[in-house]
Amino acid sequence: MFDLKGKVALVTGAARGIGKEIALTLAFQGADVIVTDIAETVSDVAKEIEELGVKSLALKCDVSNQEEVLNVQKQVIEKFQKLDILVNNAGIYPQKPFLEMTAADWCTVMRVNQFGTFYFTKAFIQGMVDRKYGKIVNLSSISGPVGVFPNLVHYSTTKAAIAGFTKALALEMAPYHINVNAVAPGPIDVSAGQIPEAMTAQIVRAIPLGRMGKPDDVANLVVFLVSDEANFITGQTIVSDGGYTLP
């Protein structure tokens, strides 16, 4: 579909779900892909990527720890000399009513979802500026910039912030030919059918296209945004939700 041969990509939170699918889809299109996650199983994803005939590197990393992020940056540059594509996918969404939410709960979500995106972007963007080329995609959500759900005030806040971060950064990076966009997924079945059938049916009834989203629905959009076919798109948060948030 898109030719990413010769490109080097990095996907955070790539051990499973949407992040894993993004990493594999980038590799399928020819990119060498670095995968990071706090889970040891991220190394299994790297093996799957290499089976597609491209290079990979698995690095365990807590995105909320700047020292660990800088260590990732050092290893990536040592092995690949550059980074063309950054996908800030890592995020958490613990559910808790706001009245029961503590400052610690709030800070944990902020550190992973907001600071993680900042740390990784900050670590690699100077190299993109120097080369006057780069593609950054941040994972937002329909919860925050488009709609809201109960018990997710902290999560929704971070995802709205990511949409704002994306737009503002895109403006600053445009003179350097760096495209910065975000994807806002709707209901995505990342559990391979493990969601209770009654709950799935209720969600599907609210989706005009009549089905749950799949990780590859998001991955295919990300791959388009990091391809040269999307060179004239920047600063956008693109919703992929099957029409769930239509008026």
N, C-alpha and C positions, 0 to 999 in steps of 0.2 A: 504493500500500500504506500509506504513512505520509505525513502532511502536514508537511513541513519548510519550508514557505513562510515567509519572514521570518526564518529562522534563518541565522546565519553560522557556517560550519564551517571548520576547518583540519585538513589531513591532512599529516603529515610522511612523507618517503620515498615520495612520490606519483608519481614519474616512470614507474613500471612495476609489474607484478605486483599483489600484494594492495593496496598503497597506492593505485595508480591506480584499481583497481576500486572501492575504498571511496569515493574522491573522486567518481567518475562516478555511483555509485549514490546518494550523498547529493544530488548535483546533480539527478539524475532525479526525486528526491522533493521538489525545490523549493528546496533550500538554496543560498545563495551559498557558494562553496567556494574557500578559499585553499589552494594546493598548494605545498609546499616539497620540495626535494631538492638533493643536491650535483650532480646531472646537469642539464645545460642543457636536456635534452629535457623537463623539467617544464613548459616553456612550451607545448609541444604539447598536454599534458594540459589546460592552462588553456583553450586554444582549443576543445578538444572539449567542455569544460564549458560554455563560452559558447554553443556551438551548441545546447545544451539549453534555452537561454532564460533562464539565470541569470547572475549576475556571478561573475567569478573573478579571481584574482591569483596569478601564479606568482613565487615568490621563491627564488632559489638560496641554500641555507643548509646549513652543516655543523652538525648538531645537537649535536656535541660542543664547539662554540665558543660560549661564552655571549654574547660580544659580537655575534655574528651572529644569535643567537636574539633578543636584545634589539632588534636592528635590525628583525627581522621583526615583533616585537610593536609597535614604533612605527609601521611602515607599515600594519599591519592596522588599528590603532585610528584612524589618520589617514583611511583610506579607508572603513572600515565602522563605526567608532565602538564596536564591541563584538565579542565572540566568544562564541557560545553553545555551540559543540561543538568539542572538541579530541580528535583521534585521534592518539595517539603510536604511529605505525607504524614509523618508521625503525629499522633494525637491521641488523647484520651477523652472519654465522655462518661465519667461516673455520674450517676443520677442521684440527686438529693434535693429535697425541698429547700427553698431559700431560707425559710425560718429555722431550719436545722443546720444550715451551712456554716462552717467555721472559717476563720481566716486561713487556717492551714489547708482546708479543702480548696478554698479559692486560689491560694498561691500555688498549690500543686498543679492545678489545671492551667494557670497562667504560665508557669515555668515551662511546661511541656509544649503546650499549643502555641503560645506567643513567643516566648523566649527561644524555644527550639528553632522556630522558623527564622527568627532574627539571627541567632548564632550561626546557623548553617549558611544563610545568605551572606552575612558579613564575612565569613571565612573564605568564601569562594568568589565573591563579586569583583574584587579588585583584579583578579586574573582575567575575568571576562572583560572588564573595562580596558585593561592593557591590550587585549587581543581584539577589542571592539566587536565581540560576538558573544552571545549567551542567550540561553532560554531558561527561564525560571517559571515553574508552575507551583503554586501554593494550593493546598487542599483546604478549602473553606467548607461550607455546608449550607443547606437551605435554612438551617436553624441559626438565626442571627441576622444575616443580611437580607433574607427574604421572608422568613416566617419564624415562629417560635414554638417551642414545646415545653410542657411543664417539667419541673425538676432539673432543668438544664441551664440555669441562669449563667453560671460560670462558663460552661461550654459555649453557649450562644454568644456570650460577650467576646470570647476569643475568636470565634469564627467571623463575627462582624468586624472585629479588629483586623483580621487577616485580609478581608476584602478591602478595607481602607489602606492597609499597608501595601497591598498589591497595586492599587491605583496610584498612590503617592510615589512609590518606588519606580513604577513604570515611567512616570513623567521625568524623574531625575536620570533614569538610565537610557532614555530614548536617544540622546545624542551619541551614545556609545553603541547603538544598534543592538541593545539587549532588550529582548521581549520579556515582559513580566505579566503573567496572567494567573487567574485562579479558577478552580473548578468547584462548584457547589453541588455535591451529590444530594439526591433525595433518598428515599428508602432503598437501601442496597442490601441484598441478602448475601452476607459474607460468611454464613454458617452452613452453607451447602444443605439447605433444607431442614436445619435443626430448629428453626423457629416454629412454635406450635402452629398447627394448621389453622386453627380458628383465628389466631392473631394475624397470620399471613393473609387470610381471606379478608379480614377487616381492612388491612392496609391496602390490598389490591383494589377493593371497592372504591377507594379514594383516589386511585391513580387512573386518569383517563385512558392511558395506553393499555391498561388491563393486566399489568404484571409487575412484579418486583424488579428493581434494577439488579444487574449483575456486576461483579467487579470489572468485567471486560468492557461494560458500557462506559465506565469511568476511564479505564486504561486507554481505550481507543481515542477518547477525547483528548487525553493528556498527550498521547503520541502525535495527534494532529497539531496541537498547540506548540510542541517543541520542534516540529518539522519546518523546513523552509517554506512549505506551502502556506504557513500561517505568519509569514514575516510582517504582514501589515496589521496584525492584531496585537494590541498591547493594552494593559491597564484594565482588562475586562474580568469580571467574575461570571463565568458561564454556568448556568444551572443545567443539571442533568437529572431530571426527576420524573420523567414520563408524564409530565403535565400536572403533577401533584399540587403544585403551588399556583396553578392557573386560577384566575378569579372565578 
